[in-house]
Amino acid sequence: MLSMAKSSVMAPSCEDFGSTLHCAIETSQTNCEFAFYIDINGVRVETRWYSSNSSIKYEFGDDIVHYYKVTFFLREEDGTIHSDSIERKTHWSYCDGILTAVKLLTDKKSTILEFGSGCGSQELSTHCAIYSVEHDEKFVGLFPEVNYIHAPLKPTTVIEEFGEKEWYDADIVAASLPKKIDLIMVDGPPSSVGRSGLLNHLDIFPETAIWLIDDVLRVKDQQLSNYLALNYRLIQYRFWNFSILSSKPIHSEKVRSIQLASEQALNSESKIYLNIYYPSYDG
């Protein structure tokens, strides 16, 4: 009878870059065969049967991917099978550090405005009211609990340091804003478009709102966060992949809770992903 168990014989890894999922198995064993199951949003989408290939790629294509699970198999020459799995959100989704931060900084009476939407929008919609500005029609209406603002991309005034030429249709955004905004999350448009167009329209947002800027590993997103802090004279709390900007100090216990959740998210990241932004990092 074949044995099936997690084992130190194999070291599986997977990482999503853009629209491609990279999966691999490292092992010191020889004459092995490898197999992979890939589940997207809880549905099996790909089965790679046993072969000598210890690594594979899977293209997401135009699919909306909130999370994925990869099950890895290694079959030794004597027929013994070892198995392991990895399940995680894509890098398109908010990390748990961000979700923790938002929940600690808002309550049921709060209203969130976010730029860019995804499965995190749905989770936050159970906590308080959320309005999502989205340029891509395929994301609009994805979750009925979310209030979507469909604002296609339009040319914007180019800010020299950024060199980005498009942002959301500002007229649609301004006309669709809720009367009260407690927290603003910046996670869009995508990096291929850029987010600096936001700086051309700061007059439409309340000065009292807390800001959360995602993806500050990227130079331009951190620069955007710096400009917002400077414009509104805000305190900037920098975590490993996001910043929080607030006019008032955030209680130290909340900051610590956010930091712990952020560290847990960081510990789940692969060195391959971190090396995209920090090539010399060897942690």
C-alpha positions as CSV (number, residue, x, y, z in Angstrom):
1,M,0.0,0.0,0.0
2,L,1.4,3.4,-0.9
3,S,2.1,5.9,1.9
4,M,0.8,9.4,1.7
5,A,2.2,12.0,4.1
6,K,3.8,15.4,4.6
7,S,7.5,14.9,4.6
8,S,10.8,16.7,5.0
9,V,11.8,14.9,1.8
10,M,10.2,17.7,-0.3
11,A,10.2,21.5,-0.1
12,P,7.3,22.9,-2.1
13,S,7.0,26.6,-3.1
14,C,4.6,28.7,-5.2
15,E,4.4,32.3,-6.0
16,D,2.2,34.5,-8.2
17,F,3.8,37.2,-10.4
18,G,1.4,39.2,-12.5
19,S,-0.9,36.6,-14.2
20,T,1.5,33.7,-13.8
21,L,1.6,31.2,-10.9
22,H,5.1,29.5,-10.5
23,C,5.2,26.2,-8.6
24,A,8.2,24.1,-7.7
25,I,9.4,21.2,-5.5
26,E,12.9,21.0,-4.2
27,T,14.3,17.6,-3.0
28,S,17.5,15.8,-2.5
29,Q,15.9,12.6,-3.7
30,T,16.8,11.2,-7.1
31,N,14.7,9.4,-9.7
32,C,11.5,11.0,-8.5
33,E,8.4,12.1,-10.3
34,F,6.3,15.1,-9.5
35,A,2.6,16.0,-9.8
36,F,0.6,19.2,-9.0
37,Y,-3.1,20.1,-8.3
38,I,-4.1,23.8,-8.7
39,D,-7.3,25.1,-7.2
40,I,-8.4,28.7,-7.9
41,N,-11.0,30.3,-5.6
42,G,-11.8,26.8,-4.3
43,V,-12.2,25.1,-7.7
44,R,-9.8,22.6,-9.2
45,V,-8.6,24.1,-12.5
46,E,-5.5,22.2,-13.4
47,T,-4.0,18.7,-12.7
48,R,-0.4,18.0,-13.8
49,W,0.1,14.3,-13.7
50,Y,3.4,12.6,-12.6
51,S,6.4,13.5,-14.7
52,S,10.1,14.4,-14.2
53,N,9.2,18.1,-14.2
54,S,9.8,19.5,-10.7
55,S,8.4,22.9,-11.5
56,I,5.5,24.2,-13.5
57,K,3.8,27.5,-14.5
58,Y,0.1,28.2,-14.6
59,E,-1.4,31.2,-16.4
60,F,-4.3,32.9,-14.7
61,G,-5.2,34.6,-18.0
62,D,-8.2,36.9,-17.5
63,D,-9.6,35.0,-14.5
64,I,-10.3,37.0,-11.3
65,V,-8.2,35.2,-8.7
66,H,-8.8,35.9,-5.0
67,Y,-6.9,32.9,-3.6
68,Y,-5.3,29.7,-4.8
69,K,-4.2,26.4,-3.4
70,V,-1.5,24.2,-4.8
71,T,-1.1,20.5,-3.8
72,F,2.3,19.1,-4.4
73,F,3.2,15.4,-4.9
74,L,6.5,13.6,-5.0
75,R,6.7,9.9,-5.9
76,E,9.9,8.1,-5.0
77,E,11.3,5.3,-7.1
78,D,9.8,2.7,-4.8
79,G,6.4,4.1,-5.1
80,T,6.3,6.1,-1.8
81,I,4.3,9.3,-2.3
82,H,4.8,12.5,-0.3
83,S,2.3,15.3,-0.4
84,D,2.1,18.9,0.8
85,S,0.0,21.9,0.0
86,I,0.2,25.7,0.1
87,E,-2.8,28.0,0.1
88,R,-2.6,31.8,-0.1
89,K,-4.2,35.0,-1.4
90,T,-2.8,36.5,-4.6
91,H,-0.7,39.7,-4.3
92,W,-3.8,41.4,-5.8
93,S,-5.6,41.0,-2.5
94,Y,-5.2,42.9,0.8
95,C,-2.8,41.2,3.2
96,D,-4.0,40.4,6.8
97,G,-2.0,43.3,8.1
98,I,-4.1,45.7,6.1
99,L,-7.4,44.1,7.0
100,T,-6.5,44.2,10.7
101,A,-5.6,47.8,10.4
102,V,-8.8,48.8,8.8
103,K,-10.9,46.9,11.3
104,L,-9.1,48.5,14.2
105,L,-9.3,52.0,12.8
106,T,-13.0,51.9,11.8
107,D,-16.3,50.7,13.3
108,K,-19.8,49.7,12.1
109,K,-20.7,53.4,11.6
110,S,-17.7,54.1,9.5
111,T,-17.5,54.6,5.7
112,I,-14.6,53.4,3.6
113,L,-13.6,54.7,0.2
114,E,-11.2,52.4,-1.7
115,F,-9.5,52.8,-5.0
116,G,-9.3,49.3,-6.6
117,S,-11.5,46.4,-5.5
118,G,-11.2,42.7,-4.8
119,C,-12.1,40.0,-2.3
120,G,-10.9,42.3,0.5
121,S,-13.7,44.6,-0.4
122,Q,-16.3,41.9,0.4
123,E,-14.6,41.1,3.8
124,L,-14.6,44.8,4.8
125,S,-18.2,45.2,3.7
126,T,-19.3,43.0,6.6
127,H,-17.5,45.4,8.9
128,C,-18.8,48.8,7.7
129,A,-20.0,50.6,4.5
130,I,-17.5,50.5,1.7
131,Y,-17.4,52.3,-1.7
132,S,-15.0,51.0,-4.3
133,V,-13.8,53.0,-7.2
134,E,-13.0,50.6,-10.1
135,H,-12.0,51.2,-13.7
136,D,-12.3,47.5,-14.8
137,E,-15.9,46.6,-15.6
138,K,-15.3,42.9,-14.8
139,F,-14.8,43.8,-11.1
140,V,-17.8,46.1,-10.9
141,G,-20.7,44.3,-9.1
142,L,-18.7,41.3,-8.1
143,F,-19.9,41.5,-4.6
144,P,-23.4,42.8,-4.0
145,E,-22.6,44.2,-0.5
146,V,-20.0,46.6,-2.0
147,N,-21.0,50.0,-3.4
148,Y,-19.2,50.2,-6.7
149,I,-18.2,53.4,-8.5
150,H,-17.3,52.6,-12.1
151,A,-14.9,55.2,-13.2
152,P,-13.0,54.4,-16.4
153,L,-9.4,55.6,-16.9
154,K,-8.9,59.1,-18.4
155,P,-5.9,61.3,-19.2
156,T,-4.6,63.2,-16.2
157,T,-2.1,66.0,-15.6
158,V,1.3,64.3,-15.5
159,I,3.3,64.9,-12.3
160,E,7.0,65.0,-13.3
161,E,8.4,62.6,-10.6
162,F,5.8,59.9,-11.5
163,G,5.4,60.3,-15.3
164,E,2.0,58.7,-15.1
165,K,-0.6,59.7,-17.7
166,E,-4.0,58.2,-16.6
167,W,-6.2,58.1,-13.5
168,Y,-9.9,57.4,-12.8
169,D,-12.4,59.7,-14.3
170,A,-12.3,62.4,-11.6
171,D,-15.7,63.8,-12.5
172,I,-17.4,60.5,-11.9
173,V,-15.5,59.9,-8.7
174,A,-16.3,63.4,-7.3
175,A,-20.0,63.0,-8.2
176,S,-20.3,59.6,-6.6
177,L,-18.5,60.1,-3.3
178,P,-20.5,59.3,-0.1
179,K,-21.3,62.2,2.2
180,K,-19.0,60.9,4.9
181,I,-15.6,59.2,4.4
182,D,-13.7,58.0,7.5
183,L,-10.9,56.0,5.8
184,I,-9.5,56.1,2.2
185,M,-7.6,53.0,0.9
186,V,-5.4,53.4,-2.2
187,D,-4.9,50.1,-4.0
188,G,-5.5,51.2,-7.6
189,P,-5.2,51.8,-10.5
190,P,-2.7,49.0,-11.1
191,S,1.0,49.8,-11.2
192,S,1.0,49.6,-15.0
193,V,-1.2,52.7,-14.9
194,G,0.0,54.4,-11.7
195,R,-1.8,56.2,-8.8
196,S,-0.3,59.6,-8.8
197,G,-3.3,61.1,-10.6
198,L,-4.9,61.1,-7.2
199,L,-2.7,64.1,-6.3
200,N,-4.4,66.2,-8.9
201,H,-7.8,65.9,-7.1
202,L,-7.1,66.1,-3.3
203,D,-9.7,68.9,-3.0
204,I,-12.5,66.4,-3.3
205,F,-11.5,64.4,-0.2
206,P,-12.1,65.3,3.4
207,E,-9.1,66.5,5.3
208,T,-10.1,64.4,8.4
209,A,-10.0,61.0,6.7
210,I,-7.4,58.4,7.6
211,W,-5.5,57.1,4.5
212,L,-4.1,53.7,4.0
213,I,-1.7,53.3,1.0
214,D,-1.0,49.8,-0.2
215,D,2.1,48.5,-2.0
216,V,4.6,51.0,-0.6
217,L,7.3,48.5,-1.4
218,R,7.2,50.2,-4.8
219,V,9.0,53.5,-4.9
220,K,6.2,55.4,-6.6
221,D,3.6,54.2,-4.1
222,Q,5.8,55.3,-1.1
223,Q,6.3,58.6,-2.8
224,L,2.6,59.0,-3.2
225,S,2.2,58.3,0.5
226,N,4.8,60.9,1.3
227,Y,3.0,63.5,-0.8
228,L,-0.3,62.8,0.9
229,A,1.3,63.1,4.3
230,L,2.9,66.4,3.4
231,N,-0.3,67.8,1.8
232,Y,-2.5,67.0,4.8
233,R,0.2,67.3,7.5
234,L,-0.4,63.7,8.6
235,I,1.5,61.3,10.8
236,Q,2.8,58.4,8.7
237,Y,3.0,54.9,10.1
238,R,5.1,52.7,7.8
239,F,4.7,48.9,7.8
240,W,6.5,46.6,5.5
241,N,4.1,46.8,2.6
242,F,1.6,49.6,3.5
243,S,1.4,53.0,5.2
244,I,-1.2,54.6,7.4
245,L,-1.6,58.3,7.4
246,S,-3.5,60.0,10.3
247,S,-4.0,63.5,11.6
248,K,-4.0,62.2,15.1
249,P,-1.7,59.6,16.8
250,I,-3.0,56.1,16.7
251,H,-3.1,54.3,20.1
252,S,0.1,52.3,20.7
253,E,-1.9,49.1,21.3
254,K,-3.5,49.4,17.9
255,V,-0.2,50.0,16.2
256,R,1.3,47.0,17.9
257,S,-1.7,44.8,16.8
258,I,-1.3,46.0,13.2
259,Q,2.4,45.4,13.3
260,L,2.0,41.8,14.6
261,A,-0.5,41.1,11.8
262,S,1.8,42.7,9.3
263,E,4.7,40.6,10.5
264,Q,2.7,37.4,10.1
265,A,1.9,38.4,6.5
266,L,5.6,39.2,5.9
267,N,6.6,35.8,7.3
268,S,4.3,34.1,4.8
269,E,6.0,35.8,1.8
270,S,8.7,34.0,-0.2
271,K,12.2,35.3,-0.6
272,I,11.6,35.3,-4.4
273,Y,8.8,37.9,-4.0
274,L,10.7,40.1,-1.5
275,N,13.8,40.1,-3.8
276,I,11.7,41.8,-6.5
277,Y,11.8,44.9,-4.3
278,Y,14.8,44.3,-2.1
279,P,17.3,42.3,-4.3
280,S,20.0,42.2,-1.6
281,Y,17.6,40.9,1.1
282,D,18.8,37.5,2.3
283,G,16.5,36.9,5.2
